[in-house]
């Protein structure tokens, strides 16, 4: 879905005026994520956002210009399956991702997430990150918070409490629920 959204974005921004850029990247092989072949273009950045994709006149002003001839320019990649819950605190710039072109990560996979999504996201906000982070709330985490690692079916009261915790996590910024039904305690769920 993301790939399909990028092409219209490039089409729209190329209609904007081509003057007064913070940065112009010239002669890039642009891979826009749409599935179409790469194309050669200049990219103008203004105010931290893509303002133009296409041919930018040579006399267009820019604070900085990069000649990207022989290089590929692409939107940041999204790694949808990471386990960065403790690592992102130790390496907040995320160089291990950014150096590979990944600018967004999704964590909380396989049923495991931070216990308190709101507190974790607030801490990351304070720390400052070099990555965009989306988190899922883990079914296994929620189940463990309510039932420990008990090998039994949840009672209606426990299910109600788990629902409350998932709702709270979603309101605090989780983007979905993950499961890891091969991991304890998730493996005990029906």
N, C-alpha and C positions, 0 to 999 in steps of 0.2 A: 504494500500500500504506500509506503514512504516513497519508493522509487517513482510511482505515478504522480506524486504530488510535486516532485522536484521540477519536472519539465515545465508545467504551467508557471511555477515560480520564476524560472529563467525567462520564459516568454514575457511575463509581466514586467519584470525588472528591466528588461532591455528597452522598454518604452520610456523609461525615465530619462531626463536630460543628462547628457554626457559632459558635465563640467564640474570642476571643484571637488576632486576626489581626495580622500586621505591616502589611498593606495590604488595604484593601477598595476595589475598583473597582466603583462602583455605576452602574446604569442603562445598561450598555454594550449595543451591538448586537453580539452574539457571533457570529462566523463561525468554526465549529470545524474546518473543513477536511474535513468528512464528505461534502460535496456537498449537504447539506440547507440550507434557507433559514436566514438569520440568525435569532436569537432574542434577546429582551431578557433580560438576567440581570445579577446581581452576581457578582463573582469575588473570593474571599477567598484571600489569599496568607499562608502561614505558613512560616517557615524557608526562604524562597526557592523554595517549591513551591506549586502550586495546591492548595488544601485544599478549596475549595467552589466550585461553579458552580451558581447558582440564585438564589433569593430569600434574602438574608441579613437577619435581623431588624435593625431600626433601632437597637436597643440593643446590638448586637454590638460589642464593643470592638475598636479597631484603632489602631495607632500613627499611621497616616496613611490618609486616605480621599480618593479621587479621584472626582468626579462626571463620568462619561463620557457623559452625555446628548448625543445627536447625533453620537457617535463610534463607530467600529468597533473592536472588540477581537478579535484573531486570534492564533493561535500564530505564532511566528516562521517566516518563509518559508525555504525551502531552495533555494539556487541550485546546481544540480547540474553546471553547466558554467562553471567559472571558471578563470582563469589568473593566480593570485595569487602564484605562487612567489616573485617578488622584491618585489611590491607589498606583501604582508602584513608584511614586515620594515620597510618604510618607513612604513606606515600600520597599525600593529598594532591600533588600536581599530576599524578597519574602518568608520569613519563613512559612507563611500560606500555601504556595504551596509546598515548598521544603520538609517540614516535612511530607507531604503526598506522596512524591516520584515524584512530578511534577517538571520537570526541564525546560519545554518549555511551553509557553502560547501563544495563538493567541488572539489578542484583536481587537477592531474596529468592533465588531459584531453588528448585528441588525440595520445596517445603520448608526451607530454612531461611529465616530472616532475623533482623534485629527484633528483640523483645518489645521495644517501645519505639515504633516508627517515628513518632513526633519528636521524641528526644534525640534520636539518632540523626534525623534530618536537620534539627536545630544545631546540633554539634557540628555537622558538616558545613552548615551555613556560616557558623562562627569561624571555622578553620579556614574556609576558602578552598576551592578546588580548581583543578585544571581540567576537569571533566564535567559533563552533565550527568547526573545520576538519577535514575528512576528506580524505585524499589517495589517489589512485590511483597505481600505479607505471606509468610510461610504457614501452610496448614500444620506442618509438624511443630513449628514454634508455638502456634496457638494451642494446639492440642497438648503440648508439653506444659504450657503455662496453666492449663485448666486441669489436666489429668496426670501430669508427670509422664512416666513411661509405662503406665498400666496397660497390660495386654487384655483388654476387654472392650466391649462396646460402650460408647458414651451414653450417659443417661440424658433424658430430655433437658434436665436442668443444666448439665454440662454443655450440651449442644447450644442452648440459649446463651450461655456465657461465652462460648467460642464465637457465636454470631456477633455478640456485642464487641468482642475484641477485634474481629475482622472489620466491623463497621467503623470502629474508632480508628483503626489503622488506615482505612480508606479515607476517612475525613482528615487525617493528619498528612496525607500525601501519597499513600501507597497507590499504585496504578492497577493492581490486580491481586489475585490469589494464586500462589504456586502450590503444587503438590509434589511430594516425593514418596510415593506409596510403597517404595522398596526400602525406605529408611525408617528406623524406629524413631518416633512412635507412629508415624503415618501408616506403616504396614499393618497396624492393628485396627485401622479404621475400616468400616464396611463400605 
